[in-house]
Amino acid sequence: MSHNIQGTKANITDVSDTPVMDPGTVSKETKATSGALKKSSRYRSRSLSASSTDSFSSASYTGSSSEEDESSPREKSQKNSSGFLDFCVRNINQHAFGRREIEIAEHEMPGIMALRKRACEDKPLKNAKIVGCTHINAQTAVLIETLVELGATVRWAACNIYSTQNEVAAALAEAGYAVFAWRGETEEDFWWCIDKCVNAENWQPNMILDDGGDATHLMLKKYPAMFKMVRGIVEESVTGVHRLYQLSKSAKLSVPAMNVNDSVTKTKFDNLYSCRESIIDSLKRSTDIMFGGKQVVICGYGEVGKGCCQALKGLGCIVYITEIDPICALQASMDGFRVVKLNEVIRNVDIVITATGNKNVVVREHMDKMKSGCIVCNMGHSNTEIDVNSLRTPDLTWEKVRSQVDHIVWPDGKRIILLAEGRLVNLSCSSVPSFVVSITSATQALALIELFNAPAGRYKSDVYLLPKKMDEYVASLHLPTFDAHLTELTDEQAKYMGLNKAGPFKPNYYRY
């Protein structure tokens, strides 16, 4: 994709994550229209936007995210027990449930907790004012509280309208953090929440922690003078990194940015190992499917695709791969998977999973050919991979089955099962392992510390990879959990290899 995000609205959509509308341009007429759709009787269980009102998250172990009150949190007057008002969540009274989930996550996140303990006295983020736009769940809350322990002031919004754990957002608000997020936001809500984090009284952000590039996009477009005062951006998704490289290429990136998505610890652990577990979890929780003997096509054999393939193959699935990259296609072939074009297998497969980061990978033509009962879901960050809008037609009926599960019914009675309306299925329909998020969170925290404390001139207005030494440090923080003991180089061995005994141990071009 070569479109620049500063272009037309259509161009922006090409590289966007979840709701992509021009921030600040939603009119009252638009609100009325969406409200009319919400009450439409055409859909048997709910409207085409109605899963926005669902609060229940199967990732919420207490079940406390279930919320019958469908009124917008923006219409409520909210304050926590200390009288703090600068937040907007679904239900502040859920904070005790959320605090318990955060405590559970802390136990499973040894790396970020070790970093908090080691660096809290030094306060390396003192005077840092961070705008965060990420998934808001128990694991992210551990990161947020760590950043504050290290001296930062934060304002936080969600990067996905379905992945927020309401009780965790409530716990953060109760603790006095400016958080604006709830599960089931509308598109207008989504941009309003980010705007509340960027533009506030007596607030000039100097750092951005982004997941998908939406906070960066909004600040650059709506508050360009404020954006120029930012000292650094940390981005952790393929979609957001793609946007940053577009900005850099067009000379519109005026601040340094750190691409942590392509750091070794993020790529291998968050993308491969995490997805290897969470794809099974999300499909089981949402559909109760038996995997043995099922035919599955996975679009994309990057790290996410590789993780999904390993898990599904291990449970007895027959797995097909679609790929545009000959190197990835060769890897898939050598790993024992058949590489096909989607049209070759679309009539027979039981599950379709996208993991490319691209747009319109699965379109209406493909879905028309799917057999009845086929499950369709997305494991990539962007919600553009499955052309869900092509299913919003009068000839098709949407049936709400359970949270984040819709049956799309064709006139002849055929139905496909769409999960999370094409959004990130593992964070919408299940959860991800806290241990893996600890690795990613530690990487993000170190990147923020590096950019915030870097002397003038070290980083120019460009996109950088996380230094190898930091990748190794993140890994070392997590080794004690496994009682793993590293072998140390002797002086002679270090000299022979041309290495520092303390690392880094691999050159930047090394492929793990």
C-alpha positions as CSV (number, residue, x, y, z in Angstrom):
1,M,0.0,0.0,0.0
2,S,1.5,3.3,-1.1
3,H,-1.2,5.7,0.1
4,N,-0.1,8.5,2.4
5,I,-2.3,8.9,5.5
6,Q,-2.3,12.6,4.9
7,G,-4.3,12.1,1.7
8,T,-8.0,11.8,1.2
9,K,-10.4,10.0,3.6
10,A,-10.4,7.0,1.3
11,N,-6.6,6.9,1.4
12,I,-6.6,7.0,5.1
13,T,-8.9,4.0,5.3
14,D,-6.3,2.0,3.3
15,V,-3.9,1.8,6.2
16,S,-6.2,2.3,9.2
17,D,-7.0,0.1,12.2
18,T,-10.4,-0.1,13.8
19,P,-12.8,2.8,13.3
20,V,-11.4,5.1,10.7
21,M,-13.3,8.3,10.3
22,D,-12.0,11.8,10.0
23,P,-11.6,12.8,13.7
24,G,-13.9,15.5,14.8
25,T,-16.1,15.4,11.7
26,V,-19.0,13.3,12.9
27,S,-22.2,15.3,12.7
28,K,-25.4,15.1,14.6
29,E,-26.9,13.7,11.5
30,T,-24.4,10.8,11.6
31,K,-25.3,10.1,15.2
32,A,-29.0,10.0,14.3
33,T,-28.3,7.7,11.4
34,S,-26.3,5.3,13.5
35,G,-29.0,5.4,16.2
36,A,-31.6,4.5,13.5
37,L,-29.5,1.6,12.4
38,K,-29.1,0.4,16.0
39,K,-32.9,0.0,16.3
40,S,-33.4,-1.4,12.9
41,S,-35.8,-4.4,12.8
42,R,-34.1,-5.8,9.7
43,Y,-31.6,-7.6,11.8
44,R,-33.1,-10.4,13.8
45,S,-31.1,-10.0,17.0
46,R,-29.5,-6.6,16.6
47,S,-28.5,-4.0,14.2
48,L,-25.4,-4.0,12.1
49,S,-23.6,-1.9,14.7
50,A,-25.2,-3.5,17.7
51,S,-22.3,-5.5,18.9
52,S,-20.8,-2.1,19.8
53,T,-23.2,-2.2,22.8
54,D,-21.9,-5.5,24.1
55,S,-19.8,-5.1,27.2
56,F,-19.1,-8.7,28.0
57,S,-15.6,-9.9,27.4
58,S,-14.8,-13.5,27.6
59,A,-11.3,-12.3,28.6
60,S,-12.9,-10.9,31.8
61,Y,-12.7,-13.8,34.2
62,T,-15.1,-12.3,36.7
63,G,-17.8,-11.8,34.1
64,S,-18.2,-8.3,35.4
65,S,-18.0,-6.8,32.0
66,S,-21.6,-7.8,31.3
67,E,-23.5,-4.6,31.3
68,E,-27.2,-4.2,30.4
69,D,-27.1,-0.4,30.5
70,E,-26.6,0.6,26.9
71,S,-26.5,4.3,27.5
72,S,-23.2,6.0,26.4
73,P,-20.7,6.6,29.2
74,R,-20.3,10.1,27.7
75,E,-23.8,10.9,28.9
76,K,-23.1,10.0,32.5
77,S,-21.5,12.1,35.3
78,Q,-18.6,10.1,36.6
79,K,-16.2,10.4,39.5
80,N,-14.2,8.0,41.5
81,S,-14.2,7.6,45.3
82,S,-11.6,10.4,45.6
83,G,-13.6,12.8,43.6
84,F,-11.4,12.5,40.5
85,L,-13.4,13.4,37.4
86,D,-10.9,13.2,34.4
87,F,-12.0,9.9,32.9
88,C,-14.8,8.1,31.0
89,V,-15.4,4.4,31.5
90,R,-18.5,2.1,31.4
91,N,-19.0,1.7,35.1
92,I,-16.6,3.0,37.8
93,N,-18.2,0.6,40.3
94,Q,-16.5,-2.3,38.7
95,H,-13.1,-1.2,39.8
96,A,-12.7,-3.9,42.5
97,F,-13.1,-6.6,39.9
98,G,-10.6,-4.9,37.7
99,R,-8.0,-4.5,40.4
100,R,-8.1,-8.2,41.1
101,E,-7.5,-8.9,37.4
102,I,-4.5,-6.5,37.4
103,E,-3.1,-8.2,40.4
104,I,-3.4,-11.6,38.7
105,A,-1.7,-10.2,35.6
106,E,1.2,-8.8,37.7
107,H,2.0,-12.3,39.0
108,E,2.3,-13.5,35.4
109,M,4.3,-10.6,34.1
110,P,7.8,-11.0,35.8
111,G,9.7,-8.9,33.3
112,I,7.8,-5.7,33.5
113,M,7.5,-6.0,37.3
114,A,11.3,-6.5,37.5
115,L,11.8,-3.4,35.4
116,R,9.5,-1.5,37.7
117,K,11.4,-2.6,40.8
118,R,14.8,-1.8,39.3
119,A,14.1,1.6,37.8
120,C,11.4,3.1,40.2
121,E,14.0,4.9,42.3
122,D,15.7,6.5,39.3
123,K,12.5,7.8,37.8
124,P,13.8,7.6,34.2
125,L,10.4,8.9,32.9
126,K,10.2,11.9,35.2
127,N,8.4,14.8,33.4
128,A,7.3,12.5,30.6
129,K,3.7,13.1,29.6
130,I,2.6,10.1,27.6
131,V,-0.5,9.7,25.4
132,G,-1.3,6.0,25.2
133,C,-3.5,4.4,22.7
134,T,-3.4,0.6,23.1
135,H,-5.7,-2.3,24.1
136,I,-6.9,-1.7,27.6
137,N,-6.8,-4.9,29.6
138,A,-5.3,-6.2,32.8
139,Q,-1.9,-6.6,31.1
140,T,-1.8,-3.1,29.7
141,A,-2.8,-1.8,33.1
142,V,0.4,-3.3,34.5
143,L,2.4,-1.4,31.9
144,I,0.5,1.9,32.6
145,E,1.1,1.7,36.3
146,T,4.8,0.8,35.7
147,L,5.2,3.9,33.5
148,V,3.7,6.0,36.3
149,E,6.0,4.4,38.9
150,L,8.9,5.4,36.6
151,G,7.8,9.0,36.8
152,A,5.5,9.5,33.9
153,T,2.1,11.2,33.7
154,V,-0.3,9.4,31.4
155,R,-3.6,9.8,29.5
156,W,-4.9,6.6,27.9
157,A,-7.4,5.5,25.3
158,A,-8.2,2.2,23.6
159,C,-7.0,1.3,20.1
160,N,-9.8,-1.2,19.5
161,I,-13.5,-0.8,20.2
162,Y,-14.0,-4.4,21.3
163,S,-10.9,-5.3,23.3
164,T,-11.3,-3.1,26.4
165,Q,-12.0,-4.8,29.7
166,N,-14.5,-2.5,31.3
167,E,-13.6,-3.5,34.9
168,V,-9.9,-2.8,34.2
169,A,-10.6,0.6,32.8
170,A,-12.7,1.2,35.9
171,A,-9.8,0.2,38.2
172,L,-7.4,2.5,36.4
173,A,-9.9,5.4,36.7
174,E,-10.4,4.6,40.4
175,A,-6.6,4.8,40.9
176,G,-6.6,8.3,39.4
177,Y,-5.5,7.7,35.9
178,A,-7.1,9.7,33.0
179,V,-8.5,6.7,31.0
180,F,-11.1,7.1,28.3
181,A,-12.3,3.7,27.1
182,W,-15.1,1.2,27.2
183,R,-16.0,-2.0,25.4
184,G,-18.3,-1.3,22.4
185,E,-17.4,2.3,21.6
186,T,-18.9,3.7,18.4
187,E,-16.5,5.2,15.8
188,E,-17.3,8.7,17.0
189,D,-16.6,7.6,20.6
190,F,-13.3,6.0,19.5
191,W,-12.0,9.3,18.2
192,W,-13.5,11.3,21.0
193,C,-11.6,9.2,23.6
194,I,-8.3,9.7,21.8
195,D,-9.0,13.4,21.5
196,K,-9.6,13.6,25.2
197,C,-6.2,12.1,25.8
198,V,-4.4,14.4,23.4
199,N,-6.1,17.7,24.1
200,A,-6.7,18.5,27.8
201,E,-6.3,21.5,30.0
202,N,-2.7,22.2,31.2
203,W,-1.5,19.2,29.2
204,Q,1.2,19.1,26.5
205,P,2.1,15.5,25.7
206,N,5.8,14.8,24.9
207,M,5.6,11.1,24.2
208,I,3.2,8.8,22.3
209,L,2.8,5.1,22.9
210,D,0.6,3.8,20.0
211,D,-0.8,0.6,18.8
212,G,-2.1,1.1,15.3
213,G,-1.1,4.7,14.8
214,D,-4.4,6.3,15.6
215,A,-3.1,8.7,18.3
216,T,-0.2,9.7,16.1
217,H,-2.6,10.2,13.2
218,L,-5.1,12.3,15.2
219,M,-2.4,14.5,16.8
220,L,-0.6,15.1,13.5
221,K,-3.8,16.0,11.6
222,K,-5.8,17.9,14.3
223,Y,-3.0,19.3,16.5
224,P,0.1,19.7,14.3
225,A,1.7,22.3,16.6
226,M,1.3,20.0,19.6
227,F,2.7,17.1,17.5
228,K,5.9,19.0,16.8
229,M,6.6,19.2,20.5
230,V,6.5,15.4,21.0
231,R,10.0,13.9,21.7
232,G,9.3,10.4,20.5
233,I,6.7,7.9,19.3
234,V,6.7,4.2,20.2
235,E,4.6,2.0,17.9
236,E,4.0,-1.7,18.3
237,S,1.8,-2.8,15.4
238,V,2.4,-3.6,11.7
239,T,-0.4,-1.2,10.8
240,G,1.1,1.7,12.8
241,V,4.6,1.0,11.7
242,H,3.4,1.1,8.1
243,R,1.9,4.5,8.7
244,L,5.1,5.8,10.3
245,Y,7.2,4.7,7.3
246,Q,4.8,6.4,5.0
247,L,5.1,9.6,7.0
248,S,8.9,9.3,7.0
249,K,9.0,8.7,3.3
250,S,6.9,11.8,2.6
251,A,9.0,13.9,5.0
252,K,6.0,14.5,7.3
253,L,7.4,12.7,10.3
254,S,8.8,15.5,12.5
255,V,9.7,13.5,15.5
256,P,11.8,10.3,16.0
257,A,9.8,7.0,16.3
258,M,10.7,3.6,17.6
259,N,9.4,0.5,15.8
260,V,9.1,-2.1,18.5
261,N,6.9,-4.3,16.3
262,D,10.0,-5.6,14.5
263,S,12.1,-6.0,17.6
264,V,13.0,-9.6,18.1
265,T,11.2,-10.0,21.4
266,K,8.0,-8.5,20.0
267,T,8.1,-10.4,16.7
268,K,8.9,-13.8,18.1
269,F,7.1,-13.8,21.4
270,D,4.0,-11.6,21.0
271,N,3.4,-12.5,17.3
272,L,4.4,-16.2,17.2
273,Y,4.2,-17.7,20.6
274,S,1.3,-15.7,21.8
275,C,-0.8,-16.2,18.7
276,R,0.0,-19.9,18.8
277,E,-2.0,-20.1,22.0
278,S,-4.6,-17.4,21.7
279,I,-6.0,-18.5,18.3
280,I,-7.1,-21.8,19.8
281,D,-8.5,-20.0,22.9
282,S,-10.5,-17.5,20.9
283,L,-12.0,-20.0,18.5
284,K,-12.9,-22.4,21.3
285,R,-14.5,-19.8,23.5
286,S,-16.5,-18.2,20.7
287,T,-17.6,-21.3,18.7
288,D,-16.9,-24.5,20.8
289,I,-15.5,-26.0,17.6
290,M,-13.7,-29.4,17.5
291,F,-10.5,-28.9,15.5
292,G,-9.6,-32.5,14.6
293,G,-10.0,-33.0,10.8
294,K,-11.2,-29.5,10.1
295,Q,-9.9,-27.7,7.0
296,V,-8.4,-24.3,7.7
297,V,-6.9,-21.7,5.4
298,I,-4.6,-19.1,6.9
299,C,-3.9,-16.0,4.9
300,G,-0.4,-15.0,5.6
301,Y,2.6,-16.9,6.8
302,G,4.4,-14.3,8.8
303,E,5.1,-14.7,12.5
304,V,1.3,-14.6,13.4
305,G,0.5,-17.0,10.6
306,K,3.2,-19.4,11.7
307,G,2.0,-19.4,15.3
308,C,-1.6,-20.1,14.2
309,C,-0.5,-22.9,11.8
310,Q,1.6,-24.7,14.5
311,A,-1.3,-24.7,16.9
312,L,-4.0,-25.8,14.4
313,K,-1.8,-28.5,12.9
314,G,-1.0,-29.8,16.3
315,L,-4.7,-30.3,17.0
316,G,-5.2,-32.3,13.8
317,C,-6.4,-29.6,11.3
318,I,-5.7,-29.8,7.6
319,V,-4.0,-26.4,7.1
320,Y,-3.7,-24.4,3.8
321,I,-1.7,-21.2,3.4
322,T,-2.1,-18.2,1.1
323,E,1.0,-16.0,0.6
324,I,2.3,-13.2,-1.7
325,D,5.9,-13.6,-0.6
326,P,7.9,-16.4,-2.2
327,I,10.2,-16.7,0.8
328,C,7.3,-17.1,3.3
329,A,5.6,-19.5,0.8
330,L,8.7,-21.6,0.6
331,Q,8.9,-21.7,4.4
332,A,5.3,-22.8,4.6
333,S,5.9,-25.5,2.0
334,M,9.0,-26.8,3.9
335,D,7.0,-26.8,7.1
336,G,4.5,-29.2,5.5
337,F,1.7,-26.8,4.5
338,R,0.1,-26.6,1.1
339,V,0.3,-23.1,-0.4
340,V,-2.8,-22.2,-2.5
341,K,-4.8,-19.4,-3.9
342,L,-7.8,-18.6,-1.7
343,N,-10.3,-19.4,-4.5
344,E,-8.9,-22.9,-4.8
345,V,-10.0,-24.0,-1.4
346,I,-12.7,-21.4,-0.3
347,R,-15.6,-23.7,-1.1
348,N,-14.4,-26.5,1.2
349,V,-12.7,-25.0,4.2
350,D,-14.2,-24.9,7.7
351,I,-12.3,-21.9,9.0
352,V,-10.8,-18.9,7.3
353,I,-8.2,-16.8,9.3
354,T,-6.5,-13.6,8.0
355,A,-3.1,-12.6,9.3
356,T,-1.6,-10.3,6.6
357,G,-2.0,-6.7,7.8
358,N,-3.4,-5.9,4.3
359,K,-6.9,-5.0,3.2
360,N,-9.6,-6.8,1.4
361,V,-7.9,-10.2,1.7
362,V,-11.3,-11.9,2.1
363,V,-14.1,-10.2,0.1
364,R,-17.8,-10.8,-0.6
365,E,-16.9,-13.0,-3.6
366,H,-15.1,-15.3,-1.3
367,M,-17.8,-15.3,1.3
368,D,-20.5,-16.0,-1.3
369,K,-18.6,-19.3,-2.1
370,M,-18.0,-20.4,1.5
371,K,-20.0,-23.4,2.7
372,S,-22.6,-23.0,5.4
373,G,-21.1,-22.9,8.9
374,C,-17.7,-21.6,7.8
375,I,-16.0,-19.6,10.5
376,V,-14.3,-16.3,9.4
377,C,-12.0,-14.3,11.7
378,N,-9.0,-12.0,11.7
379,M,-5.7,-12.3,13.6
380,G,-4.1,-9.2,12.1
381,H,-4.2,-5.9,13.8
382,S,-6.2,-4.0,11.2
383,N,-9.9,-4.6,10.7
384,T,-9.6,-4.1,7.0
385,E,-8.5,-7.7,6.1
386,I,-12.1,-9.0,5.9
387,D,-14.5,-6.8,3.8
388,V,-17.2,-6.8,6.4
389,N,-19.0,-3.8,4.9
390,S,-19.8,-5.9,1.8
391,L,-22.0,-8.0,4.1
392,R,-24.1,-5.0,5.1
393,T,-26.6,-5.5,2.3
394,P,-30.4,-5.9,2.4
395,D,-30.2,-9.5,1.1
396,L,-28.3,-10.8,4.1
397,T,-29.5,-11.1,7.6
398,W,-27.3,-10.7,10.7
399,E,-28.1,-12.9,13.7
400,K,-26.5,-12.2,17.0
401,V,-25.5,-15.5,18.6
402,R,-23.3,-14.5,21.5
403,S,-20.8,-11.8,22.3
404,Q,-18.6,-11.1,19.3
405,V,-20.3,-13.9,17.3
406,D,-22.6,-13.1,14.4
407,H,-24.3,-15.5,11.9
408,I,-24.6,-13.9,8.5
409,V,-27.5,-15.6,6.7
410,W,-27.9,-15.8,2.9
411,P,-31.3,-16.0,1.2
412,D,-30.9,-19.7,0.6
413,G,-30.3,-20.4,4.3
414,K,-26.5,-20.6,4.1
415,R,-24.8,-19.0,7.0
416,I,-21.2,-18.1,7.9
417,I,-20.0,-17.4,11.4
418,L,-18.2,-14.0,11.7
419,L,-16.1,-13.4,14.8
420,A,-15.6,-9.9,16.3
421,E,-16.9,-8.3,13.1
422,G,-13.5,-8.8,11.5
423,R,-11.5,-7.2,14.3
424,L,-8.6,-8.8,16.2
425,V,-10.2,-12.0,17.3
426,N,-7.8,-13.1,20.1
427,L,-8.2,-9.8,22.0
428,S,-11.9,-9.5,21.2
429,C,-13.0,-13.1,21.9
430,S,-10.5,-14.3,24.4
431,S,-7.3,-13.1,26.0
432,V,-3.6,-13.3,25.4
433,P,-1.0,-14.9,27.8
434,S,0.1,-12.3,30.4
435,F,3.7,-13.6,30.2
436,V,4.0,-12.7,26.6
437,V,2.5,-9.3,27.1
438,S,5.1,-8.8,29.8
439,I,7.8,-9.2,27.1
440,T,6.1,-6.7,24.8
441,S,5.4,-4.2,27.7
442,A,9.0,-4.3,28.8
443,T,10.1,-3.6,25.3
444,Q,7.7,-0.6,25.0
445,A,8.8,0.8,28.4
446,L,12.5,0.6,27.4
447,A,11.8,2.2,24.1
448,L,10.0,5.1,25.8
449,I,12.9,5.5,28.3
450,E,15.4,5.5,25.4
451,L,13.6,8.1,23.3
452,F,12.8,10.3,26.3
453,N,16.3,10.4,27.7
454,A,18.2,10.4,24.4
455,P,20.6,13.4,24.0
456,A,19.7,15.9,21.3
457,G,20.9,14.6,17.9
458,R,21.0,10.9,18.7
459,Y,17.7,10.3,16.9
460,K,16.5,12.2,13.9
461,S,13.0,12.5,12.6
462,D,12.9,8.9,11.3
463,V,11.8,5.4,12.3
464,Y,14.3,3.3,14.3
465,L,14.4,-0.3,15.5
466,L,14.9,-1.0,19.1
467,P,18.7,-1.4,19.9
468,K,19.7,-5.1,20.0
469,K,21.1,-4.6,23.5
470,M,17.6,-3.7,24.8
471,D,16.1,-6.8,23.1
472,E,18.5,-8.9,25.0
473,Y,17.9,-7.1,28.3
474,V,14.1,-7.7,27.9
475,A,14.8,-11.4,27.3
476,S,17.1,-11.6,30.3
477,L,14.4,-10.1,32.6
478,H,12.2,-13.2,31.9
479,L,14.7,-16.0,32.2
480,P,14.5,-16.4,36.0
481,T,10.9,-17.5,35.6
482,F,12.2,-20.6,33.9
483,D,15.2,-21.1,36.2
484,A,17.3,-20.6,33.1
485,H,21.0,-20.1,33.5
486,L,23.0,-18.4,30.7
487,T,26.5,-19.6,29.9
488,E,29.1,-16.9,30.0
489,L,31.8,-16.4,27.4
490,T,35.4,-16.6,28.6
491,D,37.7,-13.8,27.7
492,E,39.3,-15.9,25.0
493,Q,36.0,-16.9,23.5
494,A,34.8,-13.3,23.5
495,K,38.0,-12.2,21.7
496,Y,37.7,-15.0,19.2
497,M,34.1,-14.1,18.3
498,G,34.7,-10.4,18.4
499,L,32.0,-9.9,21.1
500,N,31.6,-8.0,24.3
501,K,31.0,-10.5,27.1
502,A,27.9,-8.6,28.1
503,G,26.5,-8.5,24.6
504,P,25.0,-7.7,22.2
505,F,25.6,-11.3,21.0
506,K,24.2,-11.1,17.5
507,P,24.6,-8.5,14.7
508,N,21.6,-6.4,13.7
509,Y,21.1,-8.4,10.5
510,Y,20.9,-11.8,12.3
511,R,17.6,-13.6,11.8
512,Y,16.5,-15.5,14.9
